[in-house]
């Protein structure tokens, strides 16, 4: 399949790879094309943790938090999340060389990877962590509806709020038992302000760093007009009617 310029609803274009197995889906053109097409066949390890999210949903925060909890550390190191990103394998690093337990991550949550491997994740031993953010979960709602009536102890839906209670949930899910002092140190280490200083990856645009923007609940008020807010409420109510999975918070 070719690499082509794909146009969005706003008229902007981006060079993307059209997937061989599912031509209605796309991937970053720089990714290894053969690898991306064969992701559904990749054998996960029993002790893997798979972080599934859409972009800008707190993936960096949850990945860093999980890495600290699994390693028993309270200091962020230079290892980047992208080195454990499933679809970017072979581009930045080889995930096969990562020590166990691995925290892999993917932004292909609404793509063919989850649809085809979702049942394998449920039936195997790999733990799955999903990050919740309302805009990102609209499409995922259809997939996760299958899980709703049959919850699994290997699936955890996390919220983006950086709170002690949420970190305790993640720690327990990963099989760790830390006191509050340690968890507070982890929260501080994985804060957005600290990661902006400690991490090597500092992609920026005209609004500042791309990877670690703010991480603030309620910042939508600085970007949405009243009309946009009302439209978005209408969309989420109509598409997620009856869902018991997502309890979003718009303020703290």
BAFI-3210 file (N, C-alpha, C; in Angstrom, 3 decimals, decimal comma, padded with zeros to 6 digits):
// residues 252
n [1|2|3|4|5|6|7|8|9|10|11|12|13|14|15|16|17|18|19|20|21|22|23|24|25|26|27|28|29|30|31|32|33|34|35|36|37|38|39|40|41|42|43|44|45|46|47|48|49|50|51|52|53|54|55|56|57|58|59|60|61|62|63|64|65|66|67|68|69|70|71|72|73|74|75|76|77|78|79|80|81|82|83|84|85|86|87|88|89|90|91|92|93|94|95|96|97|98|99|100|101|102|103|104|105|106|107|108|109|110|111|112|113|114|115|116|117|118|119|120|121|122|123|124|125|126|127|128|129|130|131|132|133|134|135|136|137|138|139|140|141|142|143|144|145|146|147|148|149|150|151|152|153|154|155|156|157|158|159|160|161|162|163|164|165|166|167|168|169|170|171|172|173|174|175|176|177|178|179|180|181|182|183|184|185|186|187|188|189|190|191|192|193|194|195|196|197|198|199|200|201|202|203|204|205|206|207|208|209|210|211|212|213|214|215|216|217|218|219|220|221|222|223|224|225|226|227|228|229|230|231|232|233|234|235|236|237|238|239|240|241|242|243|244|245|246|247|248|249|250|251|252]
n.u [000,847|000,409|002,254|000,644|-000,804|-003,064|-006,141|-007,760|-010,904|-010,678|-009,202|-006,484|-003,428|-001,589|001,236|000,820|000,961|-000,878|-002,538|-001,761|-003,310|-005,682|-007,055|-008,590|-007,444|-004,701|-001,165|001,690|003,927|006,648|006,896|007,729|006,491|005,823|005,936|003,879|001,598|001,537|001,180|-001,085|-000,362|001,671|003,353|002,523|004,061|003,447|003,739|003,558|002,502|-000,002|-000,557|-003,203|-004,313|-005,759|-004,209|-002,904|-004,126|-003,102|-001,171|001,678|001,981|000,718|002,215|004,806|004,276|003,490|005,890|007,638|006,377|006,509|009,275|009,991|011,012|011,623|012,458|012,565|013,813|015,872|014,734|012,463|008,941|008,218|010,058|008,975|006,735|004,289|003,575|005,691|007,850|011,105|011,693|012,532|013,503|014,011|011,457|011,698|014,057|013,621|013,612|011,803|009,268|007,518|006,230|004,286|002,962|000,309|-001,181|-003,044|-005,624|-008,260|-008,068|-007,236|-005,621|-006,520|-009,128|-008,677|-006,898|-008,003|-009,596|-007,665|-006,106|-007,903|-008,226|-005,695|-002,829|-001,806|-001,770|-003,986|-004,098|-006,121|-006,428|-008,560|-010,263|-012,590|-013,006|-011,369|-012,449|-014,779|-014,928|-013,780|-015,679|-017,440|-015,957|-015,208|-017,612|-018,139|-016,689|-017,844|-019,965|-018,650|-016,362|-012,792|-010,123|-007,720|-007,845|-007,711|-009,174|-007,973|-007,951|-007,075|-006,442|-004,075|-003,913|-003,667|-005,329|-005,880|-003,362|-002,838|-004,688|-003,617|-001,122|-001,835|-003,096|-000,942|000,273|001,703|002,600|002,747|003,632|001,963|003,789|005,810|004,266|003,429|005,866|006,340|004,255|005,050|007,472|006,565|005,110|003,828|005,310|007,797|008,530|008,796|011,198|012,994|012,849|014,196|012,981|011,716|009,788|008,343|005,794|004,103|002,814|004,303|005,836|005,092|004,714|004,391|002,099|000,046|-001,583|-003,799|-006,886|-009,870|-008,890|-010,080|-011,903|-010,554|-010,323|-012,635|-015,549|-018,797|-020,742|-019,341|-018,887|-021,509|-022,205|-020,369|-021,170|-023,633|-022,862|-021,389|-023,358|-025,182|-023,670|-022,592|-024,570|-025,954|-023,598|-021,581|-019,000|-017,441|-016,768|-016,518|-014,569|-014,824|-013,869|-011,800]
n.v [-001,191|002,296|005,240|008,159|011,469|012,343|013,878|015,869|016,796|019,509|020,299|020,106|018,341|015,238|013,192|009,809|006,261|003,888|001,203|-002,189|-004,441|-003,368|-001,132|001,084|002,240|004,111|004,816|006,403|007,511|007,046|004,787|001,272|-000,467|-003,180|-004,246|-002,798|-003,690|-006,311|-006,334|-007,432|-010,113|-010,292|-011,883|-011,388|-011,032|-012,836|-011,283|-008,717|-005,283|-003,519|-000,396|001,348|003,975|006,988|009,689|012,471|011,902|011,543|009,590|009,607|010,397|008,292|006,094|006,762|006,894|004,230|002,924|003,861|002,802|000,012|-000,344|000,528|003,052|006,589|008,550|010,099|008,744|008,890|007,285|007,010|007,004|006,395|004,518|002,171|001,948|000,337|000,477|001,961|000,343|-000,821|001,542|003,441|001,852|-001,610|-003,500|-006,062|-006,217|-004,998|-005,146|-007,421|-006,755|-005,441|-002,225|-001,683|000,451|001,961|003,970|003,104|002,519|002,710|001,367|-001,249|-002,910|-003,174|-004,102|-006,596|-007,867|-007,570|-009,562|-011,483|-010,176|-010,145|-012,832|-013,771|-013,321|-010,825|-007,600|-004,831|-001,383|001,382|004,772|007,361|009,908|012,208|013,027|011,270|008,789|008,262|006,675|004,366|003,406|001,602|-000,748|-001,280|-001,727|-004,400|-005,373|-004,340|-005,698|-007,889|-007,620|-007,579|-008,677|-007,976|-005,628|-002,174|000,962|004,145|007,515|010,867|012,558|013,525|012,097|010,884|008,723|007,641|006,837|004,905|002,960|002,227|001,247|-000,953|-002,506|-003,195|-004,945|-004,024|-002,762|000,025|002,562|005,673|007,785|007,032|006,849|009,505|010,657|009,473|010,590|013,275|013,063|012,244|014,371|016,858|019,229|018,448|016,403|017,859|019,086|016,978|015,027|014,022|014,372|016,949|018,055|020,816|023,302|026,267|026,755|025,800|023,020|019,854|017,196|017,265|019,090|020,594|019,088|019,621|019,449|020,747|022,630|022,822|024,840|027,068|026,800|025,926|027,302|028,434|027,422|025,319|023,676|022,920|021,554|019,440|018,154|017,212|015,361|013,450|012,529|011,315|009,328|007,795|006,904|005,253|004,032|002,635|002,818|005,190|007,920|011,005|013,836|017,291|019,345|019,980]
n.w [000,000|-000,581|000,524|001,337|001,057|003,436|003,920|006,378|008,018|008,236|006,156|006,324|005,636|005,962|005,670|005,427|006,078|004,338|005,613|004,857|005,551|006,499|004,774|005,419|007,555|008,994|009,394|010,897|008,477|008,772|010,328|010,558|007,940|007,389|009,950|011,300|009,925|010,797|013,520|014,962|015,141|016,935|019,586|022,818|026,057|029,098|031,393|030,487|030,436|028,954|027,732|026,602|024,644|023,276|021,445|023,323|025,766|028,247|028,168|028,372|031,034|032,525|031,649|032,600|035,332|035,834|035,193|037,195|039,463|039,009|038,977|041,466|041,957|042,566|040,955|037,859|034,829|031,820|029,838|027,167|026,573|023,969|023,144|023,931|022,486|020,684|017,882|016,938|016,997|016,128|014,869|016,793|018,841|019,824|020,950|021,824|023,156|025,539|029,086|031,244|033,725|030,901|030,028|027,576|024,998|023,094|020,537|018,861|019,534|018,587|016,295|013,888|015,388|018,091|017,635|016,464|018,186|020,623|021,900|022,342|024,233|026,330|026,865|027,466|029,656|029,858|031,286|030,986|030,624|030,428|029,429|030,390|028,782|027,814|025,040|023,722|024,133|022,780|020,381|021,331|023,005|021,815|021,499|024,181|025,327|025,182|027,269|029,452|030,748|031,604|033,503|033,865|035,971|034,972|033,621|033,703|033,964|033,854|035,170|034,216|036,260|038,650|041,368|044,751|045,386|042,860|042,007|043,898|043,096|040,603|041,429|043,047|041,095|039,532|041,176|043,369|046,620|048,258|050,690|051,618|051,600|049,811|047,471|047,171|046,566|044,109|042,641|042,628|041,224|038,713|037,864|035,600|035,418|036,434|034,629|032,298|032,774|033,207|031,173|028,018|025,595|023,845|022,008|020,373|019,695|018,520|020,882|022,908|024,716|023,267|024,144|026,932|028,056|029,869|031,666|033,255|034,847|033,600|031,876|029,470|029,447|028,694|026,041|024,705|023,231|024,379|022,676|021,439|023,647|024,306|021,978|022,103|024,455|023,591|021,606|023,114|024,878|023,115|021,818|023,838|025,408|028,140|028,894|031,427|032,056|032,026|034,012|033,867|034,884|035,071|036,497|039,397]
ca.u [000,000|001,257|002,263|-000,058|-001,261|-004,443|-006,725|-008,776|-012,107|-010,320|-008,441|-005,060|-002,974|-000,453|001,711|000,570|001,004|-002,170|-002,228|-001,998|-004,363|-006,911|-006,791|-009,317|-006,659|-003,440|-000,098|002,735|004,660|008,000|006,874|008,030|005,197|005,569|005,672|002,558|000,570|001,541|001,060|-002,024|000,243|002,814|003,091|002,793|004,526|002,434|003,881|003,475|001,422|-000,289|-001,237|-003,944|-004,919|-005,664|-003,225|-003,265|-005,032|-002,363|-000,397|003,010|001,871|000,413|003,364|005,881|003,831|003,572|007,297|008,173|005,780|007,051|010,704|010,216|011,823|010,938|013,170|012,371|015,049|015,794|014,039|011,255|007,796|008,180|010,899|008,125|005,499|004,147|003,602|006,977|008,918|012,150|012,030|013,285|014,130|013,417|010,777|012,145|015,219|013,205|013,523|010,476|008,025|007,482|005,014|004,133|001,884|-000,138|-002,242|-003,890|-006,729|-009,489|-007,662|-007,388|-004,860|-007,377|-010,270|-008,265|-006,166|-008,719|-010,004|-006,435|-005,735|-008,834|-008,076|-004,343|-002,463|-001,321|-002,613|-004,320|-004,440|-006,680|-006,538|-009,853|-010,434|-013,860|-012,908|-010,640|-013,106|-016,018|-014,852|-013,430|-016,850|-018,032|-015,145|-015,208|-018,942|-018,080|-016,041|-018,612|-020,755|-017,769|-015,112|-011,644|-009,152|-006,515|-008,118|-007,898|-009,388|-007,451|-008,288|-005,865|-006,154|-002,904|-004,325|-003,144|-006,242|-005,726|-002,060|-003,001|-005,385|-002,665|-000,115|-002,445|-003,342|000,358|000,760|002,623|002,009|003,626|002,989|001,571|004,963|006,438|003,367|003,488|007,134|006,143|003,393|005,873|008,449|005,887|004,309|004,132|006,380|009,076|008,879|009,258|012,599|013,839|012,819|015,006|012,152|011,135|009,168|007,566|005,147|003,977|002,211|005,214|006,139|003,977|004,512|003,936|001,514|-000,344|-002,087|-004,706|-008,311|-010,628|-008,273|-010,960|-012,629|-009,741|-010,254|-013,964|-016,593|-020,028|-021,375|-018,574|-019,140|-022,861|-022,153|-019,631|-022,051|-024,646|-022,224|-021,051|-024,598|-025,812|-022,820|-022,194|-025,766|-026,036|-022,296|-021,278|-017,553|-016,705|-017,268|-015,555|-014,543|-014,501|-013,233|-011,329]
ca.v [000,000|003,487|006,355|009,219|012,599|012,156|015,172|015,790|017,598|020,927|020,563|019,894|017,041|014,624|012,020|008,621|004,951|003,205|-000,154|-003,255|-005,352|-002,620|000,111|002,222|002,751|004,724|004,859|007,368|006,967|006,644|003,492|000,101|-000,832|-004,612|-004,449|-002,254|-004,581|-007,613|-006,171|-008,386|-011,435|-010,227|-012,621|-010,642|-011,799|-012,940|-010,235|-007,406|-004,347|-002,797|000,879|001,705|005,306|007,878|010,747|013,569|011,373|011,264|008,360|009,784|010,446|006,965|005,232|007,116|006,485|002,781|002,530|004,132|001,858|-001,319|-000,363|000,936|004,268|007,874|009,505|009,886|008,538|009,400|006,390|007,625|006,134|005,987|003,334|001,019|002,140|-000,851|000,763|002,583|-000,638|-000,849|002,908|004,062|000,796|-002,924|-003,836|-007,385|-006,057|-004,386|-006,119|-007,652|-006,599|-004,311|-001,431|-001,289|001,417|002,145|004,932|002,498|001,957|002,619|000,854|-002,686|-003,671|-003,521|-004,912|-007,961|-008,457|-007,318|-010,803|-012,130|-009,503|-010,549|-014,251|-014,057|-012,869|-009,448|-006,597|-003,736|-000,123|002,355|006,124|007,943|011,325|012,043|013,116|010,125|007,525|008,107|005,533|003,169|002,958|000,452|-001,917|-001,552|-002,166|-005,856|-005,660|-003,702|-006,666|-008,977|-006,962|-008,458|-008,158|-007,581|-004,394|-001,012|002,255|005,204|008,893|011,665|013,337|013,040|012,057|009,755|007,589|007,037|006,171|003,684|001,993|001,744|000,471|-002,232|-003,243|-003,704|-005,908|-003,366|-002,262|001,067|003,478|006,951|008,642|006,633|007,198|010,951|010,930|009,070|011,611|014,469|012,769|012,113|015,558|017,430|020,218|017,757|015,692|018,846|019,377|015,782|014,201|014,533|014,629|018,276|018,576|022,009|024,064|027,661|026,842|025,230|021,604|019,063|015,968|017,543|020,410|021,118|018,050|020,263|019,224|021,993|023,555|022,910|026,113|028,082|026,488|025,725|028,317|027,880|026,631|024,084|022,865|022,360|020,569|018,273|017,454|016,505|014,220|012,413|011,927|010,473|008,189|007,006|006,710|003,970|003,507|002,693|002,776|006,448|008,961|012,061|015,005|018,494|020,243|019,323]
ca.w [000,000|-000,730|001,457|000,639|001,855|003,878|004,266|007,420|007,771|008,207|004,945|006,549|005,158|006,619|004,946|006,234|005,427|004,273|006,050|003,888|005,992|006,731|004,053|005,976|008,664|008,604|010,382|010,568|007,337|009,165|011,003|009,748|007,383|007,593|011,373|011,633|009,372|011,475|014,970|015,589|015,314|017,839|020,834|024,046|027,210|030,145|032,395|029,852|030,738|027,717|027,943|025,394|024,737|022,140|021,670|024,239|026,788|029,470|027,997|028,935|032,500|033,057|031,380|033,532|036,656|035,906|035,179|038,529|040,407|038,768|039,304|042,853|041,932|042,714|040,111|036,434|034,069|030,457|028,912|026,638|026,337|022,568|022,980|024,237|021,722|019,851|016,450|016,594|017,139|015,093|014,472|017,877|019,645|019,626|022,196|022,244|024,030|026,795|030,184|031,804|032,969|029,988|029,851|026,187|024,827|021,717|020,234|017,840|020,316|017,795|014,999|013,693|016,372|019,227|017,204|016,164|019,306|021,868|022,550|022,814|025,474|027,378|027,161|027,927|031,002|029,784|031,926|030,090|031,279|029,501|029,975|030,071|028,524|027,111|023,587|023,177|024,416|022,032|019,484|022,100|023,747|021,140|021,844|025,609|025,736|025,338|028,545|030,507|031,503|032,031|033,887|034,064|036,944|034,251|032,883|034,577|033,325|034,706|034,858|034,053|037,457|039,388|042,768|045,514|045,263|041,535|041,968|044,693|042,241|039,609|042,137|043,424|039,856|039,081|042,161|044,282|047,867|048,772|051,629|051,033|051,413|048,552|046,373|046,987|045,890|042,720|042,042|042,404|040,171|037,428|037,578|034,292|035,559|036,592|033,403|031,323|033,068|033,253|029,972|026,914|024,422|024,038|020,802|020,686|018,630|018,926|022,207|023,890|024,574|022,758|024,891|028,299|027,902|031,176|032,554|034,195|034,661|033,476|030,921|028,305|029,509|028,021|024,617|024,153|023,353|024,941|021,620|021,279|024,825|024,177|020,891|022,578|025,399|022,800|020,954|024,093|025,392|022,098|021,450|024,999|026,215|028,829|029,296|032,865|032,220|032,104|034,897|033,617|035,769|034,316|037,475|040,622]
c.u [000,886|001,272|001,625|-000,424|-002,735|-004,968|-007,789|-009,930|-011,831|-009,517|-006,947|-004,665|-001,762|-000,060|001,611|000,699|-000,386|-001,922|-002,640|-003,211|-005,709|-006,769|-007,590|-008,573|-005,295|-002,433|000,897|003,646|006,057|008,037|007,212|006,713|004,859|005,226|004,266|001,457|000,456|001,471|000,076|-001,447|001,383|002,508|003,493|003,283|003,454|002,518|003,920|002,323|001,216|-001,113|-001,873|-004,591|-004,921|-004,616|-003,792|-004,268|-004,320|-001,483|000,999|002,968|001,666|001,575|004,488|005,525|003,958|005,005|007,932|007,660|006,351|008,511|010,990|011,087|010,969|011,661|012,986|013,721|014,810|015,059|012,718|010,164|007,792|009,058|010,122|006,796|005,384|004,304|004,913|008,140|009,803|012,536|012,921|014,056|013,452|012,789|011,171|013,309|014,861|013,093|012,092|010,436|008,044|006,164|005,015|002,997|001,540|-001,192|-003,181|-005,150|-008,005|-009,242|-007,768|-006,662|-005,746|-008,535|-009,858|-007,552|-006,900|-009,097|-008,795|-005,985|-006,617|-008,604|-006,700|-004,102|-001,961|-002,302|-002,794|-004,728|-004,948|-006,754|-007,834|-009,752|-011,573|-013,726|-012,292|-011,411|-014,388|-016,004|-014,553|-014,636|-017,457|-017,278|-015,308|-016,580|-018,978|-017,515|-016,934|-019,364|-019,935|-016,416|-014,011|-010,708|-007,845|-006,728|-008,404|-008,095|-008,941|-007,936|-007,008|-005,506|-005,011|-003,208|-003,775|-004,025|-006,077|-004,416|-002,100|-003,680|-004,419|-001,614|-000,641|-002,662|-002,056|000,987|001,743|001,876|002,980|002,876|002,740|002,769|005,656|005,571|003,353|004,774|007,054|005,307|004,193|006,851|007,807|004,984|004,729|005,287|007,739|009,489|009,338|010,742|013,492|013,907|013,573|014,156|011,395|010,598|008,291|006,839|004,978|003,314|003,105|005,454|004,907|003,676|003,945|003,379|001,175|-000,758|-003,033|-006,152|-009,013|-010,044|-009,113|-011,699|-011,869|-009,695|-011,627|-014,804|-017,813|-020,701|-020,654|-018,809|-020,506|-022,900|-021,471|-020,460|-023,102|-024,057|-021,942|-022,300|-025,194|-024,990|-022,475|-023,364|-025,787|-024,712|-022,087|-019,786|-016,944|-017,427|-016,290|-015,690|-014,077|-013,848|-012,739|-011,841]
c.v [001,246|004,374|007,524|010,336|012,422|013,490|015,003|016,740|019,091|021,300|020,401|018,489|016,563|013,388|010,794|007,358|004,332|001,726|-001,198|-004,094|-004,656|-001,250|001,316|002,846|003,227|004,632|005,925|006,765|006,473|005,291|002,371|-000,499|-002,304|-004,903|-003,996|-003,183|-005,887|-007,513|-007,171|-009,768|-011,443|-010,935|-011,807|-011,575|-011,784|-011,800|-008,837|-006,589|-003,526|-001,548|001,305|003,077|005,974|008,938|011,816|013,124|011,044|010,042|008,477|009,733|009,057|006,002|005,500|006,680|004,967|002,278|002,735|003,118|000,453|-001,423|-000,013|002,172|005,508|008,965|009,126|009,717|008,915|008,530|007,008|006,590|005,574|004,761|002,050|001,100|001,062|-000,526|001,405|001,620|-000,657|000,549|003,561|003,039|-000,522|-003,355|-005,218|-007,295|-005,438|-005,442|-006,271|-007,186|-005,333|-003,545|-000,955|-000,286|001,565|003,231|004,386|001,909|001,802|001,974|-000,668|-003,486|-004,103|-004,404|-006,368|-008,643|-008,318|-008,579|-011,563|-011,505|-009,972|-011,992|-014,611|-013,553|-011,424|-008,504|-005,407|-002,519|000,832|003,715|006,741|009,450|011,394|012,060|011,865|008,827|007,306|006,852|004,249|002,592|001,704|-000,824|-002,278|-001,947|-003,669|-006,247|-005,269|-004,698|-007,862|-008,396|-007,967|-007,860|-007,731|-006,301|-003,273|000,228|003,345|006,566|009,717|012,439|012,706|013,077|010,815|008,527|006,879|006,286|004,889|002,597|001,374|000,850|-000,912|-003,106|-003,882|-004,662|-005,338|-002,821|-001,271|001,932|004,825|007,857|008,311|007,064|008,698|011,353|010,558|010,112|012,868|014,243|012,749|013,298|016,145|018,420|019,545|017,044|016,648|019,151|018,160|014,998|014,854|014,962|015,945|018,848|019,761|022,516|025,483|027,853|026,233|023,752|020,813|017,880|016,210|018,969|021,015|020,017|018,590|019,937|020,570|022,974|023,702|024,237|027,229|027,883|026,351|026,989|027,649|026,975|025,302|023,137|022,179|021,294|019,295|017,474|016,642|015,248|013,099|011,749|010,948|009,225|007,295|006,768|005,313|003,398|003,684|002,809|004,108|007,476|010,130|013,215|016,208|019,550|019,402|020,091]
c.w [000,000|000,506|000,724|001,606|002,162|004,385|005,350|007,101|007,703|006,961|005,100|006,092|005,945|005,830|005,844|005,386|005,478|004,547|005,021|004,267|006,170|006,067|004,548|007,147|008,179|009,745|009,948|009,508|007,700|009,867|010,018|009,242|007,593|009,046|011,737|011,130|010,143|012,994|015,588|015,826|016,324|019,158|022,062|025,143|028,295|031,155|031,772|030,442|029,473|028,034|026,630|025,570|023,382|022,457|022,590|025,294|028,095|029,389|028,604|030,468|033,079|032,819|032,374|034,943|036,828|035,949|036,554|039,541|040,234|039,195|040,758|042,953|042,186|041,926|038,653|035,747|032,613|029,459|028,469|026,395|024,916|022,288|023,268|023,498|020,657|018,365|015,991|016,737|015,894|014,610|015,514|018,711|019,307|020,941|022,695|023,223|025,377|027,891|030,679|033,257|032,117|030,133|028,409|026,084|023,359|021,644|019,170|018,464|019,505|016,454|014,959|014,751|017,534|018,792|017,009|017,331|020,628|022,610|023,073|024,127|026,621|027,811|027,715|029,336|031,024|030,470|030,980|030,911|030,215|030,166|029,490|029,896|027,533|025,598|022,996|023,311|023,606|021,162|020,251|022,824|023,132|021,477|023,307|026,124|025,930|026,696|029,710|031,383|031,964|032,413|034,182|035,098|036,277|033,430|033,866|033,730|034,285|034,234|034,832|035,312|038,254|040,878|043,432|045,354|043,933|041,425|042,802|043,870|041,234|040,265|042,503|042,195|039,342|040,085|043,151|045,496|048,500|049,784|050,944|050,762|050,094|047,370|046,109|046,274|044,413|041,985|041,714|041,251|038,793|037,111|036,237|034,384|035,666|035,310|032,312|031,521|032,864|031,948|028,823|025,729|024,620|022,736|021,170|019,449|019,144|020,287|023,289|023,642|024,163|023,668|026,285|028,330|029,266|032,142|033,605|033,852|034,602|032,480|029,656|028,276|028,802|026,515|023,961|024,282|023,971|023,918|021,414|022,443|024,730|023,087|021,360|023,574|024,653|022,163|021,948|024,656|024,388|021,800|022,626|025,947|026,832|029,279|030,795|033,120|032,609|032,962|034,834|034,594|034,969|035,208|038,633|041,826]
res [x|x|x|x|x|x|x|x|x|x|x|x|x|x|x|x|x|x|x|x|x|x|x|x|x|x|x|x|x|x|x|x|x|x|x|x|x|x|x|x|x|x|x|x|x|x|x|x|x|x|x|x|x|x|x|x|x|x|x|x|x|x|x|x|x|x|x|x|x|x|x|x|x|x|x|x|x|x|x|x|x|x|x|x|x|x|x|x|x|x|x|x|x|x|x|x|x|x|x|x|x|x|x|x|x|x|x|x|x|x|x|x|x|x|x|x|x|x|x|x|x|x|x|x|x|x|x|x|x|x|x|x|x|x|x|x|x|x|x|x|x|x|x|x|x|x|x|x|x|x|x|x|x|x|x|x|x|x|x|x|x|x|x|x|x|x|x|x|x|x|x|x|x|x|x|x|x|x|x|x|x|x|x|x|x|x|x|x|x|x|x|x|x|x|x|x|x|x|x|x|x|x|x|x|x|x|x|x|x|x|x|x|x|x|x|x|x|x|x|x|x|x|x|x|x|x|x|x|x|x|x|x|x|x|x|x|x|x|x|x|x|x|x|x|x|x|x|x|x|x|x|x]
***
